[in-house]
Each structure stands twice: as structure tokens, then as C-alpha cells.
């Protein structure tokens, strides 16, 4: 039994991050088993945001279009709307495109547009159910829901995974994608470090998340004012409702209900207060959560055991960075595990996972906490709902303040701007500095370490027309310009080391301008590893470094 059929990796945790890792490994012909003590029903709403980078990963896996079919109807706006109450004054609105509008924007984009896959709003529970169905069709993935891992015991040659009831499995690697209370993290003796909840009235301290059915809300109160996120902000309560299906299902976040003494009747009264009128409320489920946290594991690995997603970093939901950071984690980790399993990755390759992803976790958790802290500065004066000069002034002031919160919904710098500068497996030959980091703005750059800049390769904007669609499963060497240099030495060095290498000619001048060199080497996770105007002097030494086999 070879590495393509015998399980090489155990993934503990079958949520979106664990499932994404399984799919990335499957794409690299590495067999894995996913264990999760829960079921695969995914009946409770969680995050709603699949950001532009995550959608690019879904595109590479061939599932982006199917994910886009989930969630709100295509024509439904994804605006963020703020009201005093849902039957009251609209304070501010942050316009966001519907799925149809996003598709039209992509169709008319310039050849060097950097968002081939715009952010998509669909609740995790819908996407998780799809990912499970899709994973069941893949040849290298085994799913074991309802099966608890009791112990993870690594040694020099592999990891023994002991299951509840006495079963055991021997594999080369284990990845903990098992959430904030991660058994894998605890087994490895790794602690979180960082900051806990913020002490503020709006999404601070302990909060309540709930799954609701509100059959009359849209029809009676919000007709013609459709949005994805509906805030009610007044002196009495603050509630945020997210539209799940565009009809009558919503998820709710609020600090106006204490999750420690939860009462469905009290929650219904809070929703009616936010609505400003009596309306039917059915509570389908609820859970406690802690907004404001910015916790990062002190290490992302211990020997053959790795952490990803919430097991490695715990976010406040503000900005929607948590799950997306986790999926970017496993895009980084999967190809490195595959390289080691298939024999072309060097002994130091897996060490780079922590050195590359830990700084990104610190960056992204800090950004989310800063956005959450902004909510605590919102003032809700008693006059806010008055039909008076004082009320109008209070609403204008609050609306102006809320209108500045667009940065949490336009965080393209966080979504696409992760860089691995200083990584031991990124070439440091290039002396040009990277662009400045930014929460909101993404600047494409050919400087090694960042995401490979995107280019549309022909007049179409569908499958096969994106540069990302042409990248190979291993490394891809881009040859830019009309007269690219000969790369036989690099190709031969890759063959000798059994490194999968695709050579792709990209003659468009716009691509050469973006990358700034005639040659660029792209890793399997779409990050740039090296660039130059001529092949490296020592191609073998370069590839050894980029695959963790050399200094």
C-alpha cells in the first residue's frame, strides 16, 4: 500500500478548516483520515464570510462556483445596515454587492484585477455540509464523524492516534483542527497567549449567538431595505441579525443577553425590542461566545503534530478573519506535508509552517480585536429615537460614526496581503522591499514572500482564464515577456530532486510589469518563492533551500 492509499495524516476536527486540509491533501494525492466527535449535520450558524483568499483556495480545489451557490439568493444585497430599531430610523448603510453584481464586476475587470474571486457571504453551516458531501467523493479522504480521539502520541518515526473505545491508528503526521479547546494542542503541551474579552457593552464580555426563525421580519419591517447584516442600535439594546437564507432564517449576535443564564423567552423579548414591535420569534438554537479575544498558540507545531484554525488562534468574529485565516493555514501546511510524504520535501520544510503562519496569526487577531474595540466607542444617547432636533442630531452623529466602520468589511489587505518575508524557504536574493502592510489595501508585488499577483490571461473571465487556473500542483515557473530566458537548468534540477515543476509562459506585458522580472517561481500555495531576470546561478541550491533541504 503506497502513500496515495495508506493514511499518512490524521486530521482531528472536521469543521471547515479540517475539511479544507483534507481536500488540499487529496489534491496532492496524500491519503488522510478526519476524526470528529460530533456529527456532520452542522445545524448551528457560525461565521458568514468566505473572503477573497479563501475563495481563491476554493477555486484551486474546483469548488468555488458550488460554494457561491450557497447562502443568500444571488440578487440579495449584502449591505450592512444600521437602524435604531428595525421599524425605526435607518442610521447608516454600507453598500455591498450581491452575488450577481460581483459576477458582473469580475466579467468587466481589467487584466490585472487582483480579485478574481470576490468575498462571498454564506453561513458556515451551509458550506460545511457541502464540504462534507464533496469530501466523501474524494479518493484519498476518509471521514469519521462521531469518533473521538482520546490521545495523540508522537515519536521520532510517526504518531499513534488512540481512539475512544480502544481503536488506534499509526500515521506520519497529525494536525489539530479541533477548535479552541483543542485536545491536540493540550496533548502537545502548547498554551495560548494573548488577550481575552473586551469589557464593553457592544460585543464585549460574554455574548450570545442564536439561530432564529423570524417569519414576518422581512415582509413587515424590512421590505425594500434588504441587507445581509441588520444592526439595531439604541440606548436599550444592541442586536446584530445576519440574513441566512434571504427569507426567514437569521443568526443573531448580542451582548444584551447573558449566555450564562440563557432564557429563550428573554431572547425573544430582546429581538422584539430590537424590532420595535411584537413579532413571532422562534429560537432554533443558541451558544455562548466571547468577543474581543485575540489568542495565538505559543507554537504551531510539536514534532510531527501541527495546529491550524482555532486550535492555533482564537479570534473575535469582527471582520470575519478566523475561519479564513485557518484555511490559509492549511493551504500553507498541506503542500509541505505532501512534499515530505512524497519524498521531495527536505527535513526542515515543515519547520517553516510555524515560522510563516505564526506572525500572520498575530497580525490578523490584532486586526480583528482593533475592529471589535471600535464598537465599544459607539455612544447611544437617550435622544437617539426622538423625533426632535436633538434626536436628529444624535442620529446624524451616530450614523456618521457607523459609516466609518466599512474597514471591517473592506479588509482586502488582511485577506490577500499575508507575506512570509524572512522565511527560511523564501529566497532573499531580491533586494527590493515589499509594500507596506495595510488592513484595508492590497498592493500586488513581485517581491518573493507574498501572494503571486493575479492576471487574467485572455479576454474571458471564466474557468481556465485566470493565471491561478494554470498553476501546477507543485511549483510553477512563470516565464514572462516576449523572449523569456531558457530554464532547462532549473527544470533539470527539479527533475533530479523529484520536485513537481510546471513551466508556464505568460507573454502578456501586464504580467511582466506586475512581477517585475522575467522569471518567477510560485509555490503550491500561490506564494512567490523566487524571481529573477535570468535563471539562478545554482539551480539545485535554490531548490534545496525552497524545499527545506538546504540552507
C-alpha positions as CSV (number, residue, x, y, z in Angstrom):
1,X,0.0,0.0,0.0
2,X,1.6,3.3,-1.1
3,X,1.3,6.9,0.2
4,X,-1.7,7.5,-2.0
5,X,-3.8,4.8,-0.4
6,X,-2.5,4.3,3.1
7,X,-3.4,7.1,5.5
8,X,-0.4,9.4,6.1
9,X,-2.2,12.2,8.0
10,X,-4.8,12.2,10.7
11,X,-6.8,15.4,11.0
12,X,-8.6,15.9,14.3
13,X,-11.6,18.2,13.8
14,X,-14.0,18.0,10.8
15,X,-15.0,21.7,10.6
16,X,-14.3,23.9,7.6
17,X,-10.5,24.1,8.3
18,X,-10.1,20.3,8.8
19,X,-12.2,19.6,5.7
20,X,-10.2,22.1,3.6
21,X,-6.9,20.5,4.7
22,X,-8.3,17.1,3.7
23,X,-9.2,18.4,0.3
24,X,-5.8,20.1,-0.2
25,X,-4.1,16.8,0.8
26,X,-6.4,14.9,-1.6
27,X,-5.4,17.2,-4.4
28,X,-1.7,16.3,-3.6
29,X,-2.5,12.6,-3.6
30,X,-2.0,12.2,0.1
31,X,-4.4,9.9,2.0
32,X,-5.8,11.2,5.3
33,X,-8.5,10.4,7.9
34,X,-10.6,13.1,9.5
35,X,-11.9,12.4,13.0
36,X,-14.6,14.5,14.7
37,X,-16.6,13.5,17.8
38,X,-19.6,15.4,16.6
39,X,-21.9,14.6,13.7
40,X,-21.8,16.0,10.2
41,X,-25.2,17.8,10.4
42,X,-23.7,21.3,11.1
43,X,-27.1,22.6,12.2
44,X,-25.8,25.8,14.0
45,X,-24.9,29.0,12.3
46,X,-21.4,30.3,12.7
47,X,-19.3,32.6,10.5
48,X,-20.7,34.1,7.4
49,X,-17.7,35.3,5.5
50,X,-15.6,33.4,2.9
51,X,-13.1,36.0,2.0
52,X,-11.3,36.6,-1.3
53,X,-8.3,34.5,-0.4
54,X,-10.5,31.6,0.8
55,X,-12.5,31.8,-2.4
56,X,-9.2,31.6,-4.4
57,X,-8.4,28.4,-2.5
58,X,-11.8,27.0,-3.2
59,X,-11.2,27.9,-6.9
60,X,-7.9,25.9,-6.9
61,X,-9.9,23.0,-5.4
62,X,-12.5,23.3,-8.2
63,X,-15.4,24.1,-5.9
64,X,-15.7,27.9,-5.9
65,X,-18.8,28.0,-8.1
66,X,-20.6,25.5,-5.9
67,X,-19.8,27.5,-2.7
68,X,-21.1,30.6,-4.4
69,X,-24.4,28.8,-5.0
70,X,-24.9,28.6,-1.2
71,X,-26.3,31.2,1.1
72,X,-28.4,34.2,0.1
73,X,-30.2,34.4,-3.2
74,X,-28.0,35.8,-6.0
75,X,-29.8,39.1,-6.2
76,X,-29.9,39.7,-2.4
77,X,-27.8,42.7,-1.4
78,X,-25.1,42.0,1.2
79,X,-25.2,45.5,2.7
80,X,-24.6,46.2,6.3
81,X,-27.5,48.3,7.6
82,X,-27.8,50.1,11.0
83,X,-31.2,51.0,12.5
84,X,-32.3,52.5,15.8
85,X,-34.9,49.7,15.6
86,X,-36.0,47.6,12.7
87,X,-39.2,49.6,12.5
88,X,-37.4,52.8,13.2
89,X,-34.8,55.1,11.7
90,X,-32.1,53.9,9.4
91,X,-28.8,55.3,10.7
92,X,-26.3,54.2,8.1
93,X,-25.8,51.7,5.3
94,X,-22.6,50.3,4.0
95,X,-23.5,49.1,0.4
96,X,-22.2,45.7,-0.6
97,X,-22.7,43.9,-3.9
98,X,-25.0,41.0,-4.4
99,X,-23.6,37.8,-5.9
100,X,-24.9,38.8,-9.3
101,X,-23.3,42.2,-9.1
102,X,-20.0,40.7,-8.1
103,X,-20.1,38.4,-11.1
104,X,-20.7,41.4,-13.3
105,X,-17.7,43.2,-11.8
106,X,-15.4,40.2,-12.4
107,X,-16.7,40.0,-16.0
108,X,-15.7,43.6,-16.7
109,X,-12.4,43.6,-14.7
110,X,-9.1,44.7,-16.0
111,X,-6.5,42.1,-17.0
112,X,-4.5,42.8,-13.8
113,X,-7.5,42.9,-11.4
114,X,-6.5,41.3,-8.1
115,X,-9.8,39.9,-7.0
116,X,-10.7,37.0,-9.3
117,X,-12.9,35.5,-6.6
118,X,-14.7,38.2,-4.6
119,X,-15.6,37.6,-1.0
120,X,-18.8,35.6,-0.6
121,X,-21.4,35.6,2.2
122,X,-22.7,32.2,3.1
123,X,-23.1,30.8,6.6
124,X,-20.5,28.2,7.6
125,X,-23.2,25.6,8.3
126,X,-24.2,25.6,4.6
127,X,-20.6,25.4,3.3
128,X,-19.6,22.8,5.9
129,X,-22.4,20.5,4.8
130,X,-21.3,20.9,1.2
131,X,-17.7,20.3,2.1
132,X,-18.6,17.0,3.8
133,X,-20.6,15.8,0.8
134,X,-17.7,16.8,-1.5
135,X,-15.1,15.2,0.7
136,X,-17.0,11.9,0.6
137,X,-16.5,11.8,-3.1
138,X,-12.7,12.2,-3.0
139,X,-10.5,9.1,-3.2
140,X,-7.9,10.0,-0.6
141,X,-10.2,11.2,2.2
142,X,-11.8,9.1,5.0
143,X,-14.4,10.8,7.2
144,X,-15.0,9.5,10.7
145,X,-17.7,11.7,12.4
146,X,-19.0,10.5,15.8
147,X,-15.5,9.2,16.6
148,X,-13.5,10.8,19.4
149,X,-9.7,10.9,19.5
150,X,-8.6,10.4,23.1
151,X,-4.8,10.7,22.8
152,X,-2.1,11.7,20.3
153,X,1.3,10.1,21.0
154,X,4.1,11.3,18.7
155,X,7.6,9.7,18.5
156,X,10.6,10.0,16.2
157,X,9.0,7.9,13.4
158,X,5.3,8.8,13.5
159,X,2.3,9.4,15.6
160,X,0.0,6.9,17.3
161,X,-3.6,8.1,17.5
162,X,-5.7,6.4,20.2
163,X,-9.5,6.5,19.8
164,X,-12.3,6.2,22.3
165,X,-13.3,2.6,22.6
166,X,-9.8,1.2,22.1
167,X,-9.1,1.7,18.4
168,X,-5.7,3.1,17.2
169,X,-4.1,4.3,14.1
170,X,-0.5,4.8,13.2
171,X,0.3,7.7,10.8
172,X,3.2,10.0,9.9
173,X,1.6,13.3,11.0
174,X,-1.4,14.7,13.0
175,X,-3.0,18.1,12.5
176,X,-5.2,19.5,15.2
177,X,-8.1,21.5,13.6
178,X,-10.2,20.8,16.7
179,X,-11.1,24.3,17.9
180,X,-10.4,26.5,20.9
181,X,-10.5,23.6,23.4
182,X,-8.2,21.5,21.2
183,X,-7.3,18.1,22.5
184,X,-4.3,18.1,20.1
185,X,-3.0,21.4,21.5
186,X,-3.4,20.3,25.1
187,X,-1.7,16.9,24.3
188,X,1.2,18.8,22.8
189,X,1.5,21.0,25.9
190,X,1.0,24.2,23.9
191,X,-0.7,27.1,25.5
192,X,-2.5,30.2,24.1
193,X,-1.0,33.6,24.6
194,X,-2.7,36.9,24.0
195,X,-5.7,39.0,25.1
196,X,-9.1,38.0,26.3
197,X,-12.5,39.6,26.1
198,X,-13.0,43.4,25.8
199,X,-15.0,45.0,28.6
200,X,-17.6,46.9,26.6
201,X,-21.3,46.9,26.1
202,X,-21.4,46.3,22.4
203,X,-20.0,42.8,21.6
204,X,-17.9,42.7,24.7
205,X,-17.6,40.4,27.8
206,X,-19.7,37.3,27.2
207,X,-22.2,37.3,24.4
208,X,-24.9,35.1,22.9
209,X,-25.2,33.8,19.4
210,X,-28.5,32.3,18.3
211,X,-30.2,30.7,15.4
212,X,-33.7,32.3,14.8
213,X,-36.7,31.9,12.6
214,X,-38.4,35.3,12.1
215,X,-41.2,34.7,9.6
216,X,-42.5,38.2,9.4
217,X,-39.5,40.4,9.9
218,X,-38.5,40.9,6.3
219,X,-42.1,41.1,5.0
220,X,-43.4,43.5,7.6
221,X,-40.4,45.6,8.7
222,X,-37.6,45.3,6.2
223,X,-39.3,45.2,2.8
224,X,-37.3,47.2,0.3
225,X,-34.4,47.5,2.8
226,X,-32.7,44.2,2.3
227,X,-29.3,43.7,3.7
228,X,-27.0,40.9,4.9
229,X,-26.3,42.3,8.3
230,X,-29.0,44.2,10.2
231,X,-27.9,46.1,13.3
232,X,-30.4,47.6,15.9
233,X,-28.6,50.2,18.0
234,X,-30.3,52.2,20.7
235,X,-29.9,53.0,24.3
236,X,-31.8,49.9,25.4
237,X,-30.3,47.0,23.3
238,X,-27.8,46.3,20.6
239,X,-28.5,43.4,18.3
240,X,-27.0,42.2,15.0
241,X,-29.0,39.9,12.8
242,X,-27.4,38.2,9.8
243,X,-29.7,37.0,7.0
244,X,-29.0,33.3,6.3
245,X,-31.4,32.4,3.5
246,X,-32.9,35.7,2.5
247,X,-36.3,34.6,3.7
248,X,-36.9,33.9,7.4
249,X,-33.8,32.4,9.0
250,X,-31.3,34.6,10.8
251,X,-28.3,34.3,13.1
252,X,-28.0,36.7,16.0
253,X,-25.1,38.2,18.0
254,X,-25.7,40.3,21.1
255,X,-24.2,41.2,24.4
256,X,-27.7,42.2,25.6
257,X,-28.4,38.6,26.7
258,X,-26.3,36.8,29.3
259,X,-25.4,33.4,27.9
260,X,-24.8,32.1,31.5
261,X,-28.5,32.4,32.3
262,X,-30.0,32.0,28.9
263,X,-33.7,32.1,28.6
264,X,-35.4,31.7,25.2
265,X,-38.3,34.0,26.3
266,X,-35.8,36.7,27.3
267,X,-34.0,36.4,23.9
268,X,-37.4,36.7,22.1
269,X,-38.1,39.8,24.1
270,X,-34.7,41.3,23.1
271,X,-35.4,40.6,19.4
272,X,-38.9,42.2,19.7
273,X,-37.3,45.2,21.4
274,X,-34.8,45.5,18.6
275,X,-37.6,45.2,16.1
276,X,-39.7,47.9,17.9
277,X,-42.8,45.8,17.7
278,X,-44.3,42.4,18.6
279,X,-43.4,39.7,16.1
280,X,-43.2,35.9,16.2
281,X,-39.7,34.6,17.2
282,X,-38.7,31.0,17.1
283,X,-35.3,30.2,18.8
284,X,-33.8,27.2,16.9
285,X,-30.6,27.1,18.9
286,X,-28.0,29.2,20.8
287,X,-24.5,29.2,22.1
288,X,-22.2,31.4,24.2
289,X,-19.2,33.1,22.7
290,X,-16.5,35.6,23.8
291,X,-16.0,38.6,21.6
292,X,-12.8,40.6,21.7
293,X,-10.3,37.7,22.2
294,X,-7.0,37.7,20.3
295,X,-5.3,34.4,21.4
296,X,-2.5,32.7,19.5
297,X,-0.8,29.4,20.3
298,X,2.7,29.8,21.6
299,X,3.8,27.3,19.0
300,X,2.1,25.8,15.9
301,X,3.9,22.5,16.0
302,X,5.5,20.0,18.2
303,X,7.5,17.4,16.3
304,X,5.0,15.6,13.9
305,X,2.0,17.3,15.4
306,X,0.6,20.6,14.0
307,X,-2.1,23.0,14.8
308,X,-4.4,25.0,12.5
309,X,-7.5,27.1,12.7
310,X,-9.0,27.8,16.1
311,X,-6.6,25.3,17.7
312,X,-3.8,27.7,16.7
313,X,-5.5,31.1,17.0
314,X,-8.8,32.3,18.5
315,X,-10.4,35.4,17.1
316,X,-13.2,37.7,17.8
317,X,-15.7,37.4,14.9
318,X,-15.4,41.1,14.0
319,X,-14.0,41.3,10.4
320,X,-14.7,37.6,9.7
321,X,-11.0,36.7,9.8
322,X,-11.0,33.5,11.9
323,X,-12.0,30.6,9.7
324,X,-10.4,32.3,6.7
325,X,-7.0,32.5,8.5
326,X,-7.4,28.9,9.3
327,X,-8.0,27.9,5.7
328,X,-4.9,29.9,4.7
329,X,-3.0,28.0,7.4
330,X,-3.8,24.6,5.9
331,X,-3.1,25.8,2.3
332,X,0.4,26.5,3.6
333,X,0.7,23.3,5.5
334,X,-0.8,20.8,3.1
335,X,1.8,21.1,0.3
336,X,4.6,20.8,2.9
337,X,3.1,17.6,4.3
338,X,2.7,16.3,0.8
339,X,6.3,17.1,-0.1
340,X,7.5,15.2,2.9
341,X,5.2,12.2,2.2
342,X,6.3,12.1,-1.4
343,X,9.9,12.5,-0.6
344,X,10.8,15.7,-2.3
345,X,10.5,18.0,0.8
346,X,13.6,18.4,2.9
347,X,13.9,17.8,6.6
348,X,13.4,21.5,7.5
349,X,10.4,22.1,5.3
350,X,7.8,21.6,7.9
351,X,9.6,23.9,10.4
352,X,8.6,26.7,8.1
353,X,4.9,26.2,8.7
354,X,5.2,27.8,12.2
355,X,7.7,30.5,11.2
356,X,5.4,31.6,8.3
357,X,2.0,31.3,9.9
358,X,2.5,32.4,13.5
359,X,3.2,36.1,12.5
360,X,0.1,36.1,10.3
361,X,-2.0,34.9,13.3
362,X,-0.6,37.7,15.4
363,X,-1.3,40.2,12.7
364,X,-4.9,39.0,12.0
365,X,-6.0,38.5,15.6
366,X,-4.8,42.0,16.4
367,X,-6.7,43.5,13.4
368,X,-9.9,41.8,14.5
369,X,-9.6,42.9,18.1
370,X,-9.0,46.5,17.0
371,X,-12.1,46.4,14.8
372,X,-14.1,44.9,17.8
373,X,-12.8,47.7,20.1
374,X,-14.2,50.3,17.7
375,X,-17.7,49.1,18.6
376,X,-17.1,49.9,22.3
377,X,-16.7,53.6,21.4
378,X,-20.2,53.9,19.9
379,X,-22.4,56.2,22.0
380,X,-26.1,55.6,22.3
381,X,-27.7,58.7,23.8
382,X,-31.2,58.6,25.1
383,X,-32.4,61.1,22.5
384,X,-31.4,58.8,19.6
385,X,-35.0,57.8,18.9
386,X,-36.7,61.1,19.5
387,X,-38.5,62.9,16.7
388,X,-36.8,66.2,17.7
389,X,-33.8,68.3,16.8
390,X,-31.8,66.6,19.5
391,X,-32.8,63.2,18.1
392,X,-31.9,64.2,14.5
393,X,-28.5,65.5,15.6
394,X,-27.8,62.3,17.6
395,X,-28.8,60.1,14.7
396,X,-26.6,62.1,12.3
397,X,-23.6,61.8,14.6
398,X,-24.1,58.1,15.2
399,X,-24.7,57.4,11.5
400,X,-21.5,59.2,10.6
401,X,-19.6,57.2,13.1
402,X,-21.1,53.9,11.9
403,X,-20.3,54.8,8.4
404,X,-16.6,54.7,9.2
405,X,-16.8,51.0,10.1
406,X,-16.6,50.0,6.5
407,X,-12.9,49.0,7.0
408,X,-14.0,45.8,8.7
409,X,-15.9,44.8,5.6
410,X,-13.3,46.0,3.1
411,X,-10.2,44.4,4.7
412,X,-8.6,43.4,1.4
413,X,-5.1,43.9,2.9
414,X,-5.8,41.3,5.5
415,X,-7.4,39.0,3.0
416,X,-4.7,39.0,0.3
417,X,-1.7,40.7,1.9
418,X,-0.2,37.9,4.0
419,X,3.5,37.8,3.5
420,X,6.3,35.4,4.5
421,X,9.2,37.8,4.5
422,X,12.2,36.3,6.3
423,X,11.0,32.8,5.9
424,X,13.9,30.2,5.6
425,X,12.2,28.8,2.4
426,X,11.8,32.1,0.6
427,X,14.7,33.4,-1.5
428,X,16.3,36.5,0.0
429,X,18.3,37.4,-3.2
430,X,15.8,40.1,-4.1
431,X,16.8,43.4,-2.6
432,X,13.6,45.3,-3.4
433,X,11.4,45.9,-0.3
434,X,7.8,44.6,0.0
435,X,4.9,47.0,0.0
436,X,3.7,48.4,3.4
437,X,1.2,46.2,5.2
438,X,-2.3,47.6,5.4
439,X,-5.6,46.4,6.9
440,X,-7.7,47.7,4.0
441,X,-5.5,47.9,0.9
442,X,-3.7,45.2,-1.0
443,X,-0.8,46.1,-3.2
444,X,0.3,43.3,-5.6
445,X,4.0,42.8,-5.6
446,X,6.5,40.5,-7.3
447,X,8.8,40.6,-4.2
448,X,9.1,37.0,-3.0
449,X,7.1,36.1,0.1
450,X,3.7,37.5,-0.9
451,X,0.8,36.1,-2.8
452,X,1.5,35.8,-6.6
453,X,-0.1,38.7,-8.3
454,X,-3.2,37.8,-10.3
455,X,-3.5,38.2,-14.1
456,X,-6.4,37.3,-16.4
457,X,-4.8,35.6,-19.4
458,X,-7.3,36.2,-22.1
459,X,-10.5,38.1,-22.8
460,X,-12.7,35.7,-20.9
461,X,-13.2,35.7,-17.2
462,X,-14.3,32.1,-16.6
463,X,-12.7,28.9,-15.6
464,X,-9.2,28.5,-17.2
465,X,-8.7,32.1,-17.9
466,X,-7.1,33.1,-14.6
467,X,-3.4,32.7,-14.1
468,X,-4.2,30.8,-10.9
469,X,-6.1,28.2,-13.0
470,X,-2.8,27.4,-14.9
471,X,-0.6,26.9,-11.9
472,X,0.5,23.3,-11.5
473,X,0.0,21.2,-8.3
474,X,3.7,21.7,-7.3
475,X,5.9,24.6,-8.1
476,X,5.2,26.7,-11.2
477,X,7.9,28.7,-13.0
478,X,6.4,31.7,-14.8
479,X,8.3,32.9,-17.9
480,X,7.3,36.4,-18.6
481,X,7.7,38.7,-21.6
482,X,8.1,38.1,-25.3
483,X,11.6,36.5,-25.1
484,X,11.9,34.6,-21.8
485,X,15.2,33.0,-20.9
486,X,16.0,29.3,-21.2
487,X,15.2,27.5,-18.0
488,X,16.5,24.0,-18.7
489,X,18.9,24.1,-15.8
490,X,16.1,24.8,-13.3
491,X,13.9,22.2,-14.9
492,X,16.6,19.6,-14.8
493,X,17.4,20.4,-11.1
494,X,13.7,20.0,-10.3
495,X,13.6,16.6,-12.1
496,X,16.7,15.4,-10.2
497,X,15.1,16.3,-6.9
498,X,11.7,14.9,-7.9
499,X,10.1,18.3,-7.3
500,X,6.9,18.7,-9.4
501,X,7.5,21.7,-11.6
502,X,5.3,23.3,-14.3
503,X,6.8,25.8,-16.7
504,X,4.2,28.4,-17.8
505,X,4.8,31.1,-20.4
506,X,3.0,34.3,-19.7
507,X,3.8,36.7,-22.5
508,X,1.4,39.5,-21.5
509,X,3.3,42.7,-20.8
510,X,1.0,43.4,-17.9
511,X,2.2,40.3,-16.2
512,X,5.8,41.3,-16.6
513,X,5.1,44.7,-15.2
514,X,3.4,43.2,-12.1
515,X,6.1,40.6,-11.4
516,X,9.0,43.0,-12.2
517,X,11.2,40.2,-13.6
518,X,11.3,37.8,-16.5
519,X,11.1,34.7,-14.2
520,X,9.1,34.0,-11.1
521,X,8.8,30.8,-9.1
522,X,5.4,30.2,-7.5
523,X,4.9,27.7,-4.6
524,X,2.0,25.3,-4.4
525,X,0.2,27.7,-2.1
526,X,0.5,30.5,-4.7
527,X,3.1,32.5,-2.7
528,X,6.2,33.7,-4.6
529,X,9.4,31.9,-3.6
530,X,11.9,33.5,-6.0
531,X,12.2,35.8,-9.0
532,X,15.0,36.9,-11.4
533,X,15.7,38.1,-14.9
534,X,17.8,35.0,-15.6
535,X,18.0,31.5,-14.1
536,X,19.7,31.2,-10.8
537,X,23.5,30.5,-10.9
538,X,23.0,27.3,-8.8
539,X,19.5,26.0,-9.5
540,X,20.0,22.9,-7.3
541,X,21.0,25.1,-4.3
542,X,18.0,27.3,-4.8
543,X,15.5,24.4,-5.0
544,X,17.2,22.8,-2.0
545,X,16.5,26.0,0.0
546,X,12.9,26.4,-1.2
547,X,12.0,22.9,-0.2
548,X,13.7,22.8,3.2
549,X,16.6,20.6,2.1
550,X,19.4,23.3,2.2
551,X,20.5,26.4,4.0
